[in-house]
Amino acid sequence: MVPVLSGLGVGLSFKEQKELLMGIFEMGWEKPFPIQEESIPIALSGRDILARAKNGTGKSGAYLIPLLERIDLKRDCIQAMVIVPTRELALQV
């Protein structure tokens, strides 16, 4: 049985990507943070997001989870790029 993140919106769930789901749960995330709960459904629909939240509230997961969800492992090409404004944030991401 593959775990599914709850609270992502009505009828919304992750695809059957066991590695992504297992990684999420191995990090100890049992449910999304509020910023993730609000932004992930929007990101998965392909829309842009501009959001603010305090440190330690799950912002990185809010954009990285949908980004990883959209990666097609069968395609051998660059499919995503993450640009951050500081070295400290780059080490964090």
N, CA, C and O atoms as a CHARMM CRD file, in Angstrom:
* protein
*
  372
    1    1 MET  N      0.84100  -1.18400   0.00000 PROA 1      0.00000
    2    1 MET  CA     0.00000   0.00000   0.00000 PROA 1      0.00000
    3    1 MET  C      0.88300   1.24300   0.00000 PROA 1      0.00000
    4    1 MET  O      1.81300   1.34700   0.80000 PROA 1      0.00000
    5    2 VAL  N      0.59700   2.17700  -0.88700 PROA 2      0.00000
    6    2 VAL  CA     1.35800   3.41600  -0.99100 PROA 2      0.00000
    7    2 VAL  C      0.65600   4.48800  -0.18000 PROA 2      0.00000
    8    2 VAL  O     -0.53700   4.71800  -0.37800 PROA 2      0.00000
    9    3 PRO  N      1.37100   5.16200   0.74200 PROA 3      0.00000
   10    3 PRO  CA     0.72500   6.21900   1.51300 PROA 3      0.00000
   11    3 PRO  C      0.38400   7.40300   0.62100 PROA 3      0.00000
   12    3 PRO  O      1.06400   7.65900  -0.37200 PROA 3      0.00000
   13    4 VAL  N     -0.65900   8.11200   0.97600 PROA 4      0.00000
   14    4 VAL  CA    -1.08100   9.29200   0.22400 PROA 4      0.00000
   15    4 VAL  C     -1.18900  10.45000   1.19600 PROA 4      0.00000
   16    4 VAL  O     -1.74900  10.30700   2.28300 PROA 4      0.00000
   17    5 LEU  N     -0.65300  11.59700   0.80700 PROA 5      0.00000
   18    5 LEU  CA    -0.79700  12.77700   1.64900 PROA 5      0.00000
   19    5 LEU  C     -2.25500  13.18700   1.66700 PROA 5      0.00000
   20    5 LEU  O     -2.87900  13.33000   0.61500 PROA 5      0.00000
   21    6 SER  N     -2.79400  13.37600   2.84600 PROA 6      0.00000
   22    6 SER  CA    -4.17200  13.83700   2.94000 PROA 6      0.00000
   23    6 SER  C     -4.18400  15.34900   3.04400 PROA 6      0.00000
   24    6 SER  O     -3.16100  15.97000   3.33300 PROA 6      0.00000
   25    7 GLY  N     -5.33100  15.93000   2.81200 PROA 7      0.00000
   26    7 GLY  CA    -5.47100  17.37000   2.96700 PROA 7      0.00000
   27    7 GLY  C     -4.98500  18.16800   1.78300 PROA 7      0.00000
   28    7 GLY  O     -4.73100  19.36400   1.92200 PROA 7      0.00000
   29    8 LEU  N     -4.84500  17.55000   0.61100 PROA 8      0.00000
   30    8 LEU  CA    -4.36100  18.28200  -0.55700 PROA 8      0.00000
   31    8 LEU  C     -5.49500  18.82500  -1.40900 PROA 8      0.00000
   32    8 LEU  O     -5.25700  19.28200  -2.52700 PROA 8      0.00000
   33    9 GLY  N     -6.69900  18.78700  -0.91600 PROA 9      0.00000
   34    9 GLY  CA    -7.82400  19.28500  -1.68400 PROA 9      0.00000
   35    9 GLY  C     -8.71300  18.14400  -2.12000 PROA 9      0.00000
   36    9 GLY  O     -8.28800  16.98900  -2.13900 PROA 9      0.00000
   37   10 VAL  N     -9.92500  18.45800  -2.46500 PROA 10     0.00000
   38   10 VAL  CA   -10.90700  17.44500  -2.84300 PROA 10     0.00000
   39   10 VAL  C    -10.46900  16.72500  -4.10700 PROA 10     0.00000
   40   10 VAL  O    -10.23400  17.35400  -5.13900 PROA 10     0.00000
   41   11 GLY  N    -10.36000  15.40500  -4.02400 PROA 11     0.00000
   42   11 GLY  CA   -10.02100  14.59400  -5.19200 PROA 11     0.00000
   43   11 GLY  C     -8.59300  14.73200  -5.66300 PROA 11     0.00000
   44   11 GLY  O     -8.26000  14.22900  -6.73700 PROA 11     0.00000
   45   12 LEU  N     -7.74400  15.38300  -4.91800 PROA 12     0.00000
   46   12 LEU  CA    -6.37200  15.61900  -5.35800 PROA 12     0.00000
   47   12 LEU  C     -5.42900  14.71300  -4.59300 PROA 12     0.00000
   48   12 LEU  O     -5.47100  14.66500  -3.36400 PROA 12     0.00000
   49   13 SER  N     -4.57600  13.99400  -5.31000 PROA 13     0.00000
   50   13 SER  CA    -3.57800  13.15100  -4.65600 PROA 13     0.00000
   51   13 SER  C     -2.36700  13.05100  -5.56400 PROA 13     0.00000
   52   13 SER  O     -2.41000  13.46900  -6.72100 PROA 13     0.00000
   53   14 PHE  N     -1.29600  12.49900  -5.03700 PROA 14     0.00000
   54   14 PHE  CA    -0.10400  12.30300  -5.83400 PROA 14     0.00000
   55   14 PHE  C     -0.26100  11.10700  -6.75000 PROA 14     0.00000
   56   14 PHE  O     -1.02000  10.18200  -6.46100 PROA 14     0.00000
   57   15 LYS  N      0.46800  11.13300  -7.86600 PROA 15     0.00000
   58   15 LYS  CA     0.51200   9.97200  -8.75000 PROA 15     0.00000
   59   15 LYS  C      1.19700   8.83400  -8.02000 PROA 15     0.00000
   60   15 LYS  O      1.72100   9.01300  -6.92100 PROA 15     0.00000
   61   16 GLU  N      1.19000   7.66200  -8.63800 PROA 16     0.00000
   62   16 GLU  CA     1.79500   6.47700  -8.02400 PROA 16     0.00000
   63   16 GLU  C      3.31700   6.51100  -8.15500 PROA 16     0.00000
   64   16 GLU  O      3.90100   5.66000  -8.82600 PROA 16     0.00000
   65   17 GLN  N      3.94900   7.46900  -7.53100 PROA 17     0.00000
   66   17 GLN  CA     5.40500   7.54800  -7.52900 PROA 17     0.00000
   67   17 GLN  C      5.88300   7.16900  -6.13700 PROA 17     0.00000
   68   17 GLN  O      6.04000   8.02300  -5.26400 PROA 17     0.00000
   69   18 LYS  N      6.11000   5.88700  -5.94400 PROA 18     0.00000
   70   18 LYS  CA     6.44600   5.36500  -4.61900 PROA 18     0.00000
   71   18 LYS  C      7.67100   6.04800  -4.02200 PROA 18     0.00000
   72   18 LYS  O      7.69100   6.33800  -2.82600 PROA 18     0.00000
   73   19 GLU  N      8.69200   6.31000  -4.83700 PROA 19     0.00000
   74   19 GLU  CA     9.91900   6.90200  -4.31300 PROA 19     0.00000
   75   19 GLU  C      9.64500   8.27400  -3.70400 PROA 19     0.00000
   76   19 GLU  O     10.13800   8.57800  -2.61800 PROA 19     0.00000
   77   20 LEU  N      8.87000   9.09600  -4.38900 PROA 20     0.00000
   78   20 LEU  CA     8.55000  10.42700  -3.88500 PROA 20     0.00000
   79   20 LEU  C      7.74300  10.33000  -2.59800 PROA 20     0.00000
   80   20 LEU  O      8.05600  10.99900  -1.61300 PROA 20     0.00000
   81   21 LEU  N      6.72100   9.51000  -2.60400 PROA 21     0.00000
   82   21 LEU  CA     5.88400   9.36300  -1.41600 PROA 21     0.00000
   83   21 LEU  C      6.66400   8.80300  -0.23600 PROA 21     0.00000
   84   21 LEU  O      6.51900   9.27800   0.89100 PROA 21     0.00000
   85   22 MET  N      7.48000   7.80600  -0.48800 PROA 22     0.00000
   86   22 MET  CA     8.25600   7.21100   0.60000 PROA 22     0.00000
   87   22 MET  C      9.25600   8.22600   1.15200 PROA 22     0.00000
   88   22 MET  O      9.47700   8.28100   2.36200 PROA 22     0.00000
   89   23 GLY  N      9.85600   9.02200   0.28300 PROA 23     0.00000
   90   23 GLY  CA    10.77900  10.06200   0.73500 PROA 23     0.00000
   91   23 GLY  C     10.09100  11.08500   1.61700 PROA 23     0.00000
   92   23 GLY  O     10.64900  11.52400   2.62300 PROA 23     0.00000
   93   24 ILE  N      8.88000  11.46500   1.23900 PROA 24     0.00000
   94   24 ILE  CA     8.10900  12.42200   2.03200 PROA 24     0.00000
   95   24 ILE  C      7.84600  11.86300   3.42100 PROA 24     0.00000
   96   24 ILE  O      8.03100  12.55500   4.42300 PROA 24     0.00000
   97   25 PHE  N      7.41800  10.61600   3.47800 PROA 25     0.00000
   98   25 PHE  CA     7.09700  10.02800   4.77100 PROA 25     0.00000
   99   25 PHE  C      8.34300   9.69100   5.58300 PROA 25     0.00000
  100   25 PHE  O      8.29500   9.71400   6.81300 PROA 25     0.00000
  101   26 GLU  N      9.46000   9.37900   4.92100 PROA 26     0.00000
  102   26 GLU  CA    10.71000   9.13000   5.64500 PROA 26     0.00000
  103   26 GLU  C     11.21200  10.39600   6.32600 PROA 26     0.00000
  104   26 GLU  O     11.90000  10.32700   7.34400 PROA 26     0.00000
  105   27 MET  N     10.86700  11.55700   5.76300 PROA 27     0.00000
  106   27 MET  CA    11.24200  12.83000   6.38000 PROA 27     0.00000
  107   27 MET  C     10.36600  13.14000   7.59000 PROA 27     0.00000
  108   27 MET  O     10.59700  14.12300   8.29400 PROA 27     0.00000
  109   28 GLY  N      9.36400  12.30200   7.82800 PROA 28     0.00000
  110   28 GLY  CA     8.49900  12.50600   8.98300 PROA 28     0.00000
  111   28 GLY  C      7.27800  13.35500   8.70400 PROA 28     0.00000
  112   28 GLY  O      6.55800  13.72400   9.63100 PROA 28     0.00000
  113   29 TRP  N      7.03100  13.67300   7.43800 PROA 29     0.00000
  114   29 TRP  CA     5.86300  14.48100   7.09900 PROA 29     0.00000
  115   29 TRP  C      4.65600  13.56900   6.96400 PROA 29     0.00000
  116   29 TRP  O      4.57000  12.78500   6.01800 PROA 29     0.00000
  117   30 GLU  N      3.73900  13.66600   7.89100 PROA 30     0.00000
  118   30 GLU  CA     2.52800  12.85700   7.83400 PROA 30     0.00000
  119   30 GLU  C      1.38600  13.61500   7.18600 PROA 30     0.00000
  120   30 GLU  O      0.48600  13.01400   6.59900 PROA 30     0.00000
  121   31 LYS  N      1.42500  14.93200   7.29400 PROA 31     0.00000
  122   31 LYS  CA     0.41700  15.76000   6.63900 PROA 31     0.00000
  123   31 LYS  C      1.08900  17.05600   6.20900 PROA 31     0.00000
  124   31 LYS  O      2.11200  17.44000   6.77500 PROA 31     0.00000
  125   32 PRO  N      0.52800  17.73000   5.21800 PROA 32     0.00000
  126   32 PRO  CA     1.16400  18.95700   4.72400 PROA 32     0.00000
  127   32 PRO  C      1.08000  20.10400   5.73400 PROA 32     0.00000
  128   32 PRO  O      0.13900  20.19200   6.52400 PROA 32     0.00000
  129   33 PHE  N      2.08400  20.97400   5.68800 PROA 33     0.00000
  130   33 PHE  CA     2.03300  22.22200   6.43600 PROA 33     0.00000
  131   33 PHE  C      0.96600  23.10800   5.79000 PROA 33     0.00000
  132   33 PHE  O      0.61100  22.87400   4.63500 PROA 33     0.00000
  133   34 PRO  N      0.44300  24.11800   6.49300 PROA 34     0.00000
  134   34 PRO  CA    -0.59200  24.98100   5.89900 PROA 34     0.00000
  135   34 PRO  C     -0.18600  25.59800   4.56000 PROA 34     0.00000
  136   34 PRO  O     -1.00100  25.63800   3.63800 PROA 34     0.00000
  137   35 ILE  N      1.05900  26.08200   4.42900 PROA 35     0.00000
  138   35 ILE  CA     1.49400  26.66800   3.15500 PROA 35     0.00000
  139   35 ILE  C      1.46200  25.63300   2.04000 PROA 35     0.00000
  140   35 ILE  O      1.13300  25.95900   0.89900 PROA 35     0.00000
  141   36 GLN  N      1.80100  24.39400   2.35800 PROA 36     0.00000
  142   36 GLN  CA     1.77000  23.31900   1.36600 PROA 36     0.00000
  143   36 GLN  C      0.33600  22.95900   1.00500 PROA 36     0.00000
  144   36 GLN  O      0.01900  22.72800  -0.16200 PROA 36     0.00000
  145   37 GLU  N     -0.51700  22.91400   2.00400 PROA 37     0.00000
  146   37 GLU  CA    -1.91200  22.55300   1.78500 PROA 37     0.00000
  147   37 GLU  C     -2.59400  23.53600   0.83700 PROA 37     0.00000
  148   37 GLU  O     -3.43000  23.14700   0.02000 PROA 37     0.00000
  149   38 GLU  N     -2.23000  24.81000   0.95300 PROA 38     0.00000
  150   38 GLU  CA    -2.84400  25.81900   0.09600 PROA 38     0.00000
  151   38 GLU  C     -2.17700  25.93100  -1.26700 PROA 38     0.00000
  152   38 GLU  O     -2.85700  26.20300  -2.25600 PROA 38     0.00000
  153   39 SER  N     -0.86300  25.72800  -1.34600 PROA 39     0.00000
  154   39 SER  CA    -0.15600  25.98900  -2.60200 PROA 39     0.00000
  155   39 SER  C      0.01100  24.77000  -3.50800 PROA 39     0.00000
  156   39 SER  O      0.02500  24.92200  -4.72900 PROA 39     0.00000
  157   40 ILE  N      0.13800  23.57500  -2.94900 PROA 40     0.00000
  158   40 ILE  CA     0.38300  22.38900  -3.77900 PROA 40     0.00000
  159   40 ILE  C     -0.72500  22.15300  -4.80200 PROA 40     0.00000
  160   40 ILE  O     -0.41300  21.88400  -5.96200 PROA 40     0.00000
  161   41 PRO  N     -2.00500  22.23900  -4.43100 PROA 41     0.00000
  162   41 PRO  CA    -3.04100  22.04300  -5.45500 PROA 41     0.00000
  163   41 PRO  C     -2.94300  23.05600  -6.59700 PROA 41     0.00000
  164   41 PRO  O     -3.18300  22.71400  -7.75500 PROA 41     0.00000
  165   42 ILE  N     -2.59100  24.29900  -6.27200 PROA 42     0.00000
  166   42 ILE  CA    -2.44200  25.33100  -7.30000 PROA 42     0.00000
  167   42 ILE  C     -1.26300  24.99900  -8.20500 PROA 42     0.00000
  168   42 ILE  O     -1.37300  25.07800  -9.42800 PROA 42     0.00000
  169   43 ALA  N     -0.13600  24.62800  -7.60500 PROA 43     0.00000
  170   43 ALA  CA     1.06000  24.28600  -8.38500 PROA 43     0.00000
  171   43 ALA  C      0.82300  23.06800  -9.26500 PROA 43     0.00000
  172   43 ALA  O      1.26200  23.04300 -10.41500 PROA 43     0.00000
  173   44 LEU  N      0.13800  22.06300  -8.74300 PROA 44     0.00000
  174   44 LEU  CA    -0.13400  20.85800  -9.53800 PROA 44     0.00000
  175   44 LEU  C     -1.05600  21.14900 -10.71700 PROA 44     0.00000
  176   44 LEU  O     -1.06500  20.41000 -11.70100 PROA 44     0.00000
  177   45 SER  N     -1.83400  22.23000 -10.61400 PROA 45     0.00000
  178   45 SER  CA    -2.70700  22.60000 -11.73000 PROA 45     0.00000
  179   45 SER  C     -1.94200  23.37900 -12.79600 PROA 45     0.00000
  180   45 SER  O     -2.49300  23.69300 -13.85200 PROA 45     0.00000
  181   46 GLY  N     -0.65900  23.69600 -12.52000 PROA 46     0.00000
  182   46 GLY  CA     0.17200  24.38000 -13.50700 PROA 46     0.00000
  183   46 GLY  C      0.19900  25.88700 -13.35700 PROA 46     0.00000
  184   46 GLY  O      0.79300  26.57500 -14.18700 PROA 46     0.00000
  185   47 ARG  N     -0.42400  26.41300 -12.32500 PROA 47     0.00000
  186   47 ARG  CA    -0.46000  27.85700 -12.12300 PROA 47     0.00000
  187   47 ARG  C      0.74000  28.31800 -11.30400 PROA 47     0.00000
  188   47 ARG  O      1.30000  27.55000 -10.52200 PROA 47     0.00000
  189   48 ASP  N      1.13300  29.58800 -11.49000 PROA 48     0.00000
  190   48 ASP  CA     2.22400  30.18400 -10.72200 PROA 48     0.00000
  191   48 ASP  C      1.73400  30.53000  -9.32300 PROA 48     0.00000
  192   48 ASP  O      0.54200  30.73700  -9.09300 PROA 48     0.00000
  193   49 ILE  N      2.68500  30.58700  -8.39300 PROA 49     0.00000
  194   49 ILE  CA     2.35900  30.88400  -7.00000 PROA 49     0.00000
  195   49 ILE  C      3.30200  31.95900  -6.47800 PROA 49     0.00000
  196   49 ILE  O      4.50200  31.93200  -6.75200 PROA 49     0.00000
  197   50 LEU  N      2.75600  32.89100  -5.73500 PROA 50     0.00000
  198   50 LEU  CA     3.54300  33.84800  -4.97000 PROA 50     0.00000
  199   50 LEU  C      3.02500  33.74500  -3.54400 PROA 50     0.00000
  200   50 LEU  O      1.87900  34.10200  -3.26900 PROA 50     0.00000
  201   51 ALA  N      3.86700  33.25600  -2.63200 PROA 51     0.00000
  202   51 ALA  CA     3.41500  33.00500  -1.26000 PROA 51     0.00000
  203   51 ALA  C      4.48800  33.41900  -0.27100 PROA 51     0.00000
  204   51 ALA  O      5.67700  33.42900  -0.58900 PROA 51     0.00000
  205   52 ARG  N      4.05200  33.76100   0.92900 PROA 52     0.00000
  206   52 ARG  CA     4.97600  34.09800   2.01200 PROA 52     0.00000
  207   52 ARG  C      4.60400  33.28200   3.23700 PROA 52     0.00000
  208   52 ARG  O      3.42900  33.03400   3.50600 PROA 52     0.00000
  209   53 ALA  N      5.62100  32.87300   3.96900 PROA 53     0.00000
  210   53 ALA  CA     5.41000  32.17400   5.23400 PROA 53     0.00000
  211   53 ALA  C      6.69700  32.29700   6.04200 PROA 53     0.00000
  212   53 ALA  O      7.76800  32.54700   5.48800 PROA 53     0.00000
  213   54 LYS  N      6.58300  32.12200   7.34000 PROA 54     0.00000
  214   54 LYS  CA     7.74800  32.22200   8.22100 PROA 54     0.00000
  215   54 LYS  C      8.71600  31.06800   7.98100 PROA 54     0.00000
  216   54 LYS  O      8.36800  30.06900   7.35300 PROA 54     0.00000
  217   55 ASN  N      9.93500  31.22300   8.49100 PROA 55     0.00000
  218   55 ASN  CA    10.94500  30.16000   8.39500 PROA 55     0.00000
  219   55 ASN  C     10.44700  28.89300   9.07600 PROA 55     0.00000
  220   55 ASN  O      9.78300  28.94900  10.11100 PROA 55     0.00000
  221   56 GLY  N     10.77700  27.74600   8.47900 PROA 56     0.00000
  222   56 GLY  CA    10.43200  26.46400   9.08100 PROA 56     0.00000
  223   56 GLY  C      8.98900  26.05100   8.91900 PROA 56     0.00000
  224   56 GLY  O      8.50000  25.19700   9.65900 PROA 56     0.00000
  225   57 THR  N      8.29100  26.65200   7.95000 PROA 57     0.00000
  226   57 THR  CA     6.86800  26.34400   7.78000 PROA 57     0.00000
  227   57 THR  C      6.57200  25.48500   6.55700 PROA 57     0.00000
  228   57 THR  O      5.40500  25.27600   6.22700 PROA 57     0.00000
  229   58 GLY  N      7.60100  24.98200   5.87900 PROA 58     0.00000
  230   58 GLY  CA     7.37900  24.07100   4.76200 PROA 58     0.00000
  231   58 GLY  C      7.34500  24.69900   3.38500 PROA 58     0.00000
  232   58 GLY  O      6.80900  24.10800   2.44900 PROA 58     0.00000
  233   59 LYS  N      7.91500  25.90000   3.24600 PROA 59     0.00000
  234   59 LYS  CA     7.88800  26.56400   1.93700 PROA 59     0.00000
  235   59 LYS  C      8.62900  25.77200   0.86800 PROA 59     0.00000
  236   59 LYS  O      8.15100  25.66300  -0.26100 PROA 59     0.00000
  237   60 SER  N      9.79000  25.21700   1.20800 PROA 60     0.00000
  238   60 SER  CA    10.55000  24.45000   0.20900 PROA 60     0.00000
  239   60 SER  C      9.73400  23.27000  -0.29600 PROA 60     0.00000
  240   60 SER  O      9.69200  23.01900  -1.50000 PROA 60     0.00000
  241   61 GLY  N      9.09500  22.55400   0.59600 PROA 61     0.00000
  242   61 GLY  CA     8.23500  21.44100   0.19400 PROA 61     0.00000
  243   61 GLY  C      7.05600  21.90100  -0.63300 PROA 61     0.00000
  244   61 GLY  O      6.56300  21.16100  -1.48400 PROA 61     0.00000
  245   62 ALA  N      6.59500  23.13200  -0.38600 PROA 62     0.00000
  246   62 ALA  CA     5.43300  23.65500  -1.10400 PROA 62     0.00000
  247   62 ALA  C      5.69200  23.77200  -2.60300 PROA 62     0.00000
  248   62 ALA  O      4.77000  23.60500  -3.40200 PROA 62     0.00000
  249   63 TYR  N      6.92900  24.05500  -2.99300 PROA 63     0.00000
  250   63 TYR  CA     7.19700  24.11500  -4.43400 PROA 63     0.00000
  251   63 TYR  C      7.95400  22.89000  -4.94200 PROA 63     0.00000
  252   63 TYR  O      7.81800  22.52400  -6.10900 PROA 63     0.00000
  253   64 LEU  N      8.75600  22.24900  -4.07700 PROA 64     0.00000
  254   64 LEU  CA     9.52700  21.09800  -4.54600 PROA 64     0.00000
  255   64 LEU  C      8.67600  19.84400  -4.73600 PROA 64     0.00000
  256   64 LEU  O      8.94200  19.06100  -5.64800 PROA 64     0.00000
  257   65 ILE  N      7.66500  19.63500  -3.90300 PROA 65     0.00000
  258   65 ILE  CA     6.81400  18.45200  -4.06100 PROA 65     0.00000
  259   65 ILE  C      6.10000  18.47800  -5.41100 PROA 65     0.00000
  260   65 ILE  O      6.15500  17.48400  -6.13400 PROA 65     0.00000
  261   66 PRO  N      5.42600  19.58400  -5.78600 PROA 66     0.00000
  262   66 PRO  CA     4.79500  19.60100  -7.11900 PROA 66     0.00000
  263   66 PRO  C      5.81700  19.52500  -8.25600 PROA 66     0.00000
  264   66 PRO  O      5.55700  18.90700  -9.28800 PROA 66     0.00000
  265   67 LEU  N      6.98200  20.15700  -8.06300 PROA 67     0.00000
  266   67 LEU  CA     8.02200  20.09900  -9.09000 PROA 67     0.00000
  267   67 LEU  C      8.45700  18.65300  -9.31900 PROA 67     0.00000
  268   67 LEU  O      8.53400  18.20400 -10.46200 PROA 67     0.00000
  269   68 LEU  N      8.73900  17.92600  -8.24700 PROA 68     0.00000
  270   68 LEU  CA     9.16000  16.52700  -8.36800 PROA 68     0.00000
  271   68 LEU  C      8.04100  15.65600  -8.91600 PROA 68     0.00000
  272   68 LEU  O      8.29700  14.69900  -9.64700 PROA 68     0.00000
  273   69 GLU  N      6.81400  15.98000  -8.56900 PROA 69     0.00000
  274   69 GLU  CA     5.66100  15.21700  -9.04300 PROA 69     0.00000
  275   69 GLU  C      5.53600  15.28600 -10.56300 PROA 69     0.00000
  276   69 GLU  O      5.07800  14.33600 -11.19700 PROA 69     0.00000
  277   70 ARG  N      5.94500  16.40900 -11.14000 PROA 70     0.00000
  278   70 ARG  CA     5.78800  16.60200 -12.58700 PROA 70     0.00000
  279   70 ARG  C      6.96800  16.06900 -13.40400 PROA 70     0.00000
  280   70 ARG  O      6.91700  16.08700 -14.63300 PROA 70     0.00000
  281   71 ILE  N      8.01800  15.60100 -12.74900 PROA 71     0.00000
  282   71 ILE  CA     9.18000  15.05400 -13.45600 PROA 71     0.00000
  283   71 ILE  C      8.81300  13.70800 -14.07200 PROA 71     0.00000
  284   71 ILE  O      8.27400  12.82900 -13.40000 PROA 71     0.00000
  285   72 ASP  N      9.11300  13.56600 -15.35000 PROA 72     0.00000
  286   72 ASP  CA     8.88300  12.30000 -16.05600 PROA 72     0.00000
  287   72 ASP  C     10.21700  11.56400 -16.13100 PROA 72     0.00000
  288   72 ASP  O     11.10400  11.95700 -16.89000 PROA 72     0.00000
  289   73 LEU  N     10.36000  10.50500 -15.35100 PROA 73     0.00000
  290   73 LEU  CA    11.62500   9.77200 -15.28300 PROA 73     0.00000
  291   73 LEU  C     11.99100   9.09800 -16.59700 PROA 73     0.00000
  292   73 LEU  O     13.14200   8.70600 -16.78600 PROA 73     0.00000
  293   74 LYS  N     11.04700   8.95800 -17.49600 PROA 74     0.00000
  294   74 LYS  CA    11.31900   8.32700 -18.79100 PROA 74     0.00000
  295   74 LYS  C     11.97600   9.29300 -19.77000 PROA 74     0.00000
  296   74 LYS  O     12.54300   8.86200 -20.77400 PROA 74     0.00000
  297   75 ARG  N     11.90800  10.58300 -19.49300 PROA 75     0.00000
  298   75 ARG  CA    12.50400  11.58600 -20.37600 PROA 75     0.00000
  299   75 ARG  C     13.92000  11.88900 -19.91400 PROA 75     0.00000
  300   75 ARG  O     14.14800  12.15900 -18.73500 PROA 75     0.00000
  301   76 ASP  N     14.86500  11.84500 -20.83500 PROA 76     0.00000
  302   76 ASP  CA    16.26800  12.10200 -20.52300 PROA 76     0.00000
  303   76 ASP  C     16.62000  13.53800 -20.90600 PROA 76     0.00000
  304   76 ASP  O     17.35000  13.77400 -21.86900 PROA 76     0.00000
  305   77 CYS  N     16.09300  14.49400 -20.13900 PROA 77     0.00000
  306   77 CYS  CA    16.36900  15.89900 -20.40200 PROA 77     0.00000
  307   77 CYS  C     16.12200  16.69900 -19.12500 PROA 77     0.00000
  308   77 CYS  O     15.52800  16.20000 -18.17000 PROA 77     0.00000
  309   78 ILE  N     16.58200  17.92900 -19.12400 PROA 78     0.00000
  310   78 ILE  CA    16.33400  18.80400 -17.98100 PROA 78     0.00000
  311   78 ILE  C     14.85500  19.16600 -17.99100 PROA 78     0.00000
  312   78 ILE  O     14.33300  19.64000 -19.00000 PROA 78     0.00000
  313   79 GLN  N     14.18400  18.94300 -16.86800 PROA 79     0.00000
  314   79 GLN  CA    12.75500  19.21800 -16.79100 PROA 79     0.00000
  315   79 GLN  C     12.41000  20.27200 -15.75000 PROA 79     0.00000
  316   79 GLN  O     11.26800  20.72600 -15.68500 PROA 79     0.00000
  317   80 ALA  N     13.37800  20.66300 -14.94000 PROA 80     0.00000
  318   80 ALA  CA    13.11200  21.66500 -13.91500 PROA 80     0.00000
  319   80 ALA  C     14.40800  22.36100 -13.53300 PROA 80     0.00000
  320   80 ALA  O     15.49700  21.79900 -13.65300 PROA 80     0.00000
  321   81 MET  N     14.26600  23.59300 -13.07400 PROA 81     0.00000
  322   81 MET  CA    15.41000  24.34600 -12.57900 PROA 81     0.00000
  323   81 MET  C     14.94000  25.16100 -11.37800 PROA 81     0.00000
  324   81 MET  O     13.89500  25.81100 -11.42500 PROA 81     0.00000
  325   82 VAL  N     15.71000  25.11800 -10.32000 PROA 82     0.00000
  326   82 VAL  CA    15.39400  25.89300  -9.12300 PROA 82     0.00000
  327   82 VAL  C     16.47700  26.94600  -8.96600 PROA 82     0.00000
  328   82 VAL  O     17.66100  26.62100  -8.88600 PROA 82     0.00000
  329   83 ILE  N     16.07000  28.20800  -8.92200 PROA 83     0.00000
  330   83 ILE  CA    16.99800  29.32200  -8.75600 PROA 83     0.00000
  331   83 ILE  C     16.67700  29.98600  -7.42300 PROA 83     0.00000
  332   83 ILE  O     15.52200  30.31000  -7.14600 PROA 83     0.00000
  333   84 VAL  N     17.69300  30.18600  -6.60700 PROA 84     0.00000
  334   84 VAL  CA    17.49800  30.80700  -5.29400 PROA 84     0.00000
  335   84 VAL  C     18.41200  32.02400  -5.17400 PROA 84     0.00000
  336   84 VAL  O     19.45800  32.07700  -5.82200 PROA 84     0.00000
  337   85 PRO  N     18.03000  33.00200  -4.35000 PROA 85     0.00000
  338   85 PRO  CA    18.78200  34.25600  -4.29700 PROA 85     0.00000
  339   85 PRO  C     20.03800  34.24200  -3.43000 PROA 85     0.00000
  340   85 PRO  O     20.86500  35.14600  -3.55300 PROA 85     0.00000
  341   86 THR  N     20.20900  33.25100  -2.56100 PROA 86     0.00000
  342   86 THR  CA    21.37500  33.25500  -1.67500 PROA 86     0.00000
  343   86 THR  C     22.01200  31.87300  -1.59800 PROA 86     0.00000
  344   86 THR  O     21.36500  30.85600  -1.84800 PROA 86     0.00000
  345   87 ARG  N     23.28500  31.86200  -1.24900 PROA 87     0.00000
  346   87 ARG  CA    24.01200  30.60300  -1.08700 PROA 87     0.00000
  347   87 ARG  C     23.41300  29.77500   0.05400 PROA 87     0.00000
  348   87 ARG  O     23.29500  28.55400  -0.05300 PROA 87     0.00000
  349   88 GLU  N     23.03900  30.44200   1.13400 PROA 88     0.00000
  350   88 GLU  CA    22.45700  29.74100   2.28300 PROA 88     0.00000
  351   88 GLU  C     21.18800  28.99400   1.88200 PROA 88     0.00000
  352   88 GLU  O     20.98500  27.84700   2.28100 PROA 88     0.00000
  353   89 LEU  N     20.34500  29.63900   1.10100 PROA 89     0.00000
  354   89 LEU  CA    19.11700  28.99400   0.65100 PROA 89     0.00000
  355   89 LEU  C     19.42400  27.86000  -0.32000 PROA 89     0.00000
  356   89 LEU  O     18.73800  26.83800  -0.31800 PROA 89     0.00000
  357   90 ALA  N     20.44800  28.03400  -1.14600 PROA 90     0.00000
  358   90 ALA  CA    20.83700  26.96600  -2.07300 PROA 90     0.00000
  359   90 ALA  C     21.27000  25.72100  -1.30500 PROA 90     0.00000
  360   90 ALA  O     20.94400  24.60500  -1.70900 PROA 90     0.00000
  361   91 LEU  N     21.99300  25.89300  -0.21600 PROA 91     0.00000
  362   91 LEU  CA    22.40400  24.75100   0.59700 PROA 91     0.00000
  363   91 LEU  C     21.20700  24.08000   1.25800 PROA 91     0.00000
  364   91 LEU  O     21.20100  22.86600   1.46400 PROA 91     0.00000
  365   92 GLN  N     20.21100  24.86200   1.58400 PROA 92     0.00000
  366   92 GLN  CA    19.01000  24.35000   2.23200 PROA 92     0.00000
  367   92 GLN  C     18.14600  23.55500   1.25900 PROA 92     0.00000
  368   92 GLN  O     17.60400  22.50700   1.60900 PROA 92     0.00000
  369   93 VAL  N     18.02600  24.05700   0.05000 PROA 93     0.00000
  370   93 VAL  CA    17.18100  23.41200  -0.95500 PROA 93     0.00000
  371   93 VAL  C     17.89900  22.20200  -1.48700 PROA 93     0.00000
  372   93 VAL  O     17.37200  21.50000  -2.35000 PROA 93     0.00000
